[in-house]
Amino acid sequence: MTRVACIGDSITWGFTLLNPWKQSYPTLLQEKLGKEYEVRNFGYNDASARFDADTPYVKKKVYRESLEWNPDIVLLMLGTNDTKARNWDPEIFRRDYRRIVESYQALPSHPRVILIAPIRIFTIMGIPWLGVHPETMEEGVRPAIREIAAQMELELIDLQDLFVDSEFCRDGVHPQRTGARMLAEAIWSKVWGA
């Protein structure tokens, strides 16, 4: 059985969904992949790639659990919460993001690590949700993840154009049920599709 670890923040976890355990993109990806795969959701609300951010992913139990699980495939989608003013520093982000990637690459399973540049951040009535910044995503985080993927010769899924407006992310950040399905479909298509 192929083990797929979905690493991320509240977008991965399924924040705003009525039932994240049944509606999050990792659960929907499991449905698409079937019994030959085991997909686990290692998302953590408000998580950042940066090690000294307000909620560093690497300091959470789910991070340690994801490493201990020794996955075959790692889908890494962090960066949205790094766009907050108090978290954003381009050099520290690049350094810490690379360190997370390297921690998975060092596992005994030698997993296929796939970087996912997150979905766009939308403002609602001109206000970004909980301090995350669309400009920092598009001018900082997204280019940094693209650069890291190129430098480390890793696969990249860029979700920049998955949602063109907030129709499927009513709070401007977190996909609703249809949006989560679109997210799972997009990732499946890039990794397993024809």
PyMOL commands that set and color helices and strands:
alter all, ss='L'
color gray80, all
select helices_A, chain A and resi 10-13+20-23+25-33+57-59+61-69+81-83+90-105+129-131+134-152+166-168+177-191
alter helices_A, ss='H'
color red, helices_A
select strands_A, chain A and resi 2-8+37-43+73-77+112-117+123-124+127-128+155-158
alter strands_A, ss='S'
color yellow, strands_A
deselect
rebuild
show_as cartoon
